[in-house]
Amino acid sequence: MPNFKPFLTLIALAFSTYGHAAPFELSATMGDQTQSSRHIDAEKSVNIFYKQAIRPGSLFNNYTGKEAVTSTLNFRGLPIIIAYPDTSSKLEFSIPSTGLSKTFQGRTREQSQALFLKYLSSRSDLLSEPSTHLIELSPIDLVAGNSNSLMSRGVSLDAQTLWFGSDAAADEQRFSAGINYTHMQSSATARVRAMHSDGVTLPLAYAYNLGQANHELIVSTPLGYTDAEGSKSYDANLGLSYRYPVNSNWTLGATSSARFTGSNDLGTSAWIGSAAIASSYVWEGDGWHLTLGNLLGYYNAFSLRVDSNTLNPDIANTVFRNGLFYSLDSQWEVGGDPLSWEIYLINTQYTGTKLFSNHQNEVGVRFGRQRNEQNTDIDFHGGVSFSKGENLESWQVNFGAWF
């Protein structure tokens, strides 16, 4: 019996390295017979696929070894095809999106299978290029391209941290905790159906003020969880940010971070290194504030070694994020400090590696203690927002506090 383990291992490793949390759609056709199924587990899905593709008798009871059979693993829009195109022993393997097409011809189908598996064993990098294509095709990729991806969460966190900081008093230490829930729904495209994901983030941080307002160091350690079409994933971040007040209204900042994501369901792992600079300028009047925030960042997914394979995702994006925040005092107070309403608009543009969604616009409203009030009590805010971007939309509910 042919050894199918190399085929399973190569596909699972190559695709999982890039963090693709989504159902797999499998289909096989023999004559007028068609069988299909959907799964959320990588190993199970790939195992079923190779049985259908290389040994069609495991699926079609009337298979004799002579029929033409085509089997497809649709990896969230990216088809991988194994076919016996006619009644001969010829086996064809192709990934159309990348232009890859190989033919294996033995005297029997068993010999063709053996040649195919030998080819896979000698090409540990075979599926690296398709993984880059998936960043563009998949609406629920773990690394980038959607509201619940590792890169998107990082951009949002970096901007929030550098624009607003902790609001600590001179030489004060503060801690931050909160919770964000995001629901993302993609649009159907020509190559992939509509999909959704739900994500929860805990934005944890520590800040130390360096002697004056907005002059501080901030260590961020947020944690995240995502359910994407039934596939569960987790992420974590370690970031260091520095904010410097040019004057009482203008603050500059810089940050660098390492971010990791993984999925037990899919055997997925990936990490991103990033650096960003930002500016925030505040105009203020009697009971109101208007803040302009700008961020320029670079986010790069680095190569990751899994077992004996080193795979390079080749994902790098320069990101522009700009926001306008208008805050107005309400009639309510907490501890003598006014509570305020805030409405905001944010635009985010990704350049570099082409993603499933390369730009988004967000509108939101928050209510809480006014950001620029310095005190030793708990500062808090909660709100909702809606984002609309290329190929997707999402809404978020958030709450956070500094104490």
N, C-alpha and C positions, 0 to 999 in steps of 0.2 A: 504493500500500500504506500502511495506517495507520502512524503513528509510535508505536511502543510504548515508546520509551525513557523518556518521562515517567512512565509507570506503573511501570516497573522501578525507576527512580531514587527515586521517592517511597516505595515500599514498602521498598526496601533501606535508605534513609536513616532513615526513621522508626523502623523496627523495630531496626535495628542500633544506633542511638544508645542503646538501653537495655540492650544487652548480652545478647541472647538467643541463647545457644549451644545449639542443639538441632536434630535432624532436622526437616525439613519433610515433611509427608505430603500428597500431592496425589492427588485423585481426580476423575474425570469420568464422568458417566452420560448415555447417550443411548438411550432405549428400554430394552431389556433388556441393553444392553451397558455394561460398567463397566471402566474402566482406572484403575490406581493405581500410585503409585511413592513412594519415600522418598529423601531426599537430605540432605546435611549442609552443602552450600554454598549460601549465600544467593542469590547472583546466578544461579547455575544453576537453583536451585529456582524462583525468581520468574520467570525467563525461560521455563521449561517451563510454569509456571502460566498466564502470560498467553497463551501459544500455545494451550494447551488451552481456556482460558476464552473468549477472543475469537475465535479461529480454530479451532473444533473439528475442521475438516478436517485439521489437522496431526496429529490423534490417531485419528480415526475415518475409515477409508478410504471408507466409504459415506455420508459426510455430504454433503448437497446444498445446504445453506444454508437449509433449511426446518424441520429437525427441532428438537424441544425438547431442550436440553442444559443440564445443571447441572454446574458445576465448582467445587471447593472446595480452598482452600489451608488446611490445618489447621496453624496455627502454634503447635505445642505446646499444643493444647487450645483455641485461639482460631480458630474458622472464619471465613474470608473467602470470600464466595460471589459468583460471577458466573454469571448464568443467562440463557438465552433460554427463558422459561417455556412458550412455545407456538410455533406455527408462524409467528408474525408476526415483525416486525423488532425487537420490543421487547427491550431489554437491561436486566436488573436487577442492581444491585450492592448488597450488604448485608454488614454486620458485626453479627450478631445480638446479641452480648454487649453492645454499646454502644447498640443501638436504631437504628443508622444504616441507612437503606434509601433507595435512589435508583433511579429509572426513567429510561431514555433511549430516546426513540422517534424514529427517523428513518424516511424512506421505505424505506430498505433497511437491512440489518444493518451494512453498511459505514458508513452515515451514523450509525447508533446508536453504533458503535464510536468514530467521530470525536468525537461529543458527549461520550461517556464520558471519552476521553482529554483533551479540553479541560477538563472538570470537574476531573480529577485535577491538571492543570497549574496550575489556579487555586487549589488547596487544598493548599498546602505543609504545613499543620498537620493534614491529614485523619486521619493515623494516630496522633496523639499520645495520644488517649484510649484506643485499643486497647492501646497500650504499657503504660499504667498497669494495665489489666486483666491483662496478661500477668504482671506482678509477682505477682499473686494466683494466677494459673492455672498458671504454669510451675514445675516442680520443679527445673529446672536453669538458672534465670536468672542471668546474670553479676552483676547488681547486688545483689540481696537475696533472702532467702526460703529459702535452703538452706545446708548446711554448707560448700560450696565457693564461695559467693558473696562478692563484695567486702566487703559490709557485715558478714557473719558472721565473716570472717577478721579484719576490723578490730576488732570487738568483743572477740574472743578475744585478740588481740595487746595491745589497750589494757589489758585486765584483768590479763593476765600481767605486763605491764611495771609497772603501778602497784602491784599487790599485792606483788610480790617483788623488783623492781629488779635491780641487778647484784651486790649483796653486796660492793661495793668497800670497801676500807679508806680511811682519811682521806686526802684529796687524791690518791687513786689514779685512774688511767684504766684502763678495761677495755673489751674487745671481746667481742661475742657472735656465735656462728654455730651453726647447727643445721639440721635438716631434719624436716619433718612430712609424712606421707602420710595422706590422708583419702579413704576410699571412702564415697560416699553413695548410698543406694537409697531411692527414693520409693515411696509406696503409690499404687495406681491410685485415681483419684477419678472422680466422675460425668462430668467433662469432659475428663480427660486420662489417658493410660495411664501405667503405672509406668515410671520412667526412672532412670538412674544417672549418676554422674560420679565421676571420680578426680582428686584435686588434690594437688600437691606445693608446699610453701611453704618458702622459705629465710629464717628469721627473723634478719636481720642487724641489729646495733645497736652503738652506742658510748655509753659512760657515763663521766661525770666526777663523782667524789665531792667534795662541798663542805665537807668538814672533819669530818664525823661520820657514824656509821652511819645509813644510809637517807636521807641528805640528798644528793641528786644530781640532775644533769641527764642525760637519756638521749635520744639521737637514734636513731630506728629507721628502717631502710630495707629492709624485707623484700621479697622477690620471690616471685611465685606463678605456677603453671602449672596449667591444668585441661583435662582431656579429658572433655567432656560429650556422651555418645552419639556420639562420633566427631568432634565439633567442638572445636577447640583454641582456648584463650584464654590471655592473660597478664595479670598485674597487678603493680603496684608501689605503694609507700607511702613517704611522707616524713612522719615524726612527731616532735614534740618533747614530752618528758614531764618533769615536775618532781615530786620526792618530798620531803616534809618530815616529820621525826620529831617528833610531839607529845611522846612520851616513848619509853622503851626498848622498849615493847610496841606502841605505836600509831603508824601512819604514814598520813599523808594525801597525796594526789597529784592532779595535773591533767595533762591531755594534749590536744593538738590535732594533727590530721593532715589531709593531702590524699592521696587514694587514686585510682588510675587503673586501668581495665581495658580491654583491647582484644582483638579476635579478627580475624586475617587471614582465617580461613575465612568469617566472617560480615560482615566489614566493620564490626565492632562497636567502639564506644568509649563510655565513660561515666566520670564521676568523682564522688567523694563527699568532702565536707568534714565533719569531725567534731570534737567536743569532749566531754571526759568528765572527771568527778571520781571519786575512789575512796578507800576506806579499807581498811586491813588491820590487824587486831588479833591479837596472838600471845599465847597462854597456853603456858607451858613448864614442864616438870618434869624429872625425872631420866631423860634419854634420850628424851624425847618432846616434840613441839610440836603445838599445835592452832592453826590460823590461820583466822580468819573474814575473808573478802574481800567487799566490796560495791562495786558500780560503778553510776553513773548517767551515761548518755551520750546525746548527740544526734547523729544521723547523717542528712545531707541530701545527696541527689543533685542537683547543680546543672545548669542549662541548659548545653548544649554546642552550639557552632556548627559545622556540617558543611557545607562549600562555602558556598552562599548561604542555607542554612536554619538557623534557631535553634530547637531543640526543647527543651522543658522537661519532664523526666521526672516532676515533681511527686511525688517520693518523699521522705518525711521521717519518721523514726522516733525516738522516745525509747525507750531500751533500759535494762532493769534486769538486772544480772547479779550473782548472789550465789553464793559458794562456801565450802565448809568442807573444810579440808585437815588430815589427821592424819598426822604423821610420827613414825616410831619407829626408833631406832638399831638397826643390825644388829651382828653380831660382827666385821664386816670393817672395815678402815681403809685409807685411801690418804693417805700423807704425814702420818700422825698424826691425820688428821681422819676421823671415823666416816662410813661409808656408811649411808644410811637408806632405809627403805621408806616410801612415802607413798601413802595412799589418799585420794580426794577425790570430792566431789559438787558439781556446779554446776548452777544453774537460770538460764535466760535467758528473758526476756520482752520481746517487741517490741510497742510500742503506736504508733499513728499510721496510716501507710499500711498497709492490709491486705496481708499477704504470704502466700505459699504455705504457709509454716510460721511461726507467730507465737510459738511457745514450744518449748523443748527442755530436756531433763534429761540431764546427762552424768555418768557414773561412770568413774573411772580409777584406775590404779596406776602409780607411778613408782619408780625405784630410782636412787640417785646420791649425790653428796656433799651433806651436809646444808645447806639453804639459808642458815641464819643464821651459818654459820662464815665468819669474815673471814680471808682469806689471799691470798697473791699467786700461788698455784698455780691450775691449771685447776679450775673447778667444773663438774660435768657431771651430767646426769640423762637417763634414757631411760624410756619407758613406753608403755602402750597405754590407750585409753579407748573407751567405747561411749556413743553418744548416741541418745536416743529422743525424738521430738518430734511435733508435729502433722504428719501426712501423710508423715513420713520417719524414717529411722534411718541412722546412720553409725558407722563405727569409724575410729580413728586410731592410727597408730604414730608416735612422736616421739622426737627426740634433740636436746639442746641443750647448749651449754657457754659459760661465761664464762672469759676468759683475759686 
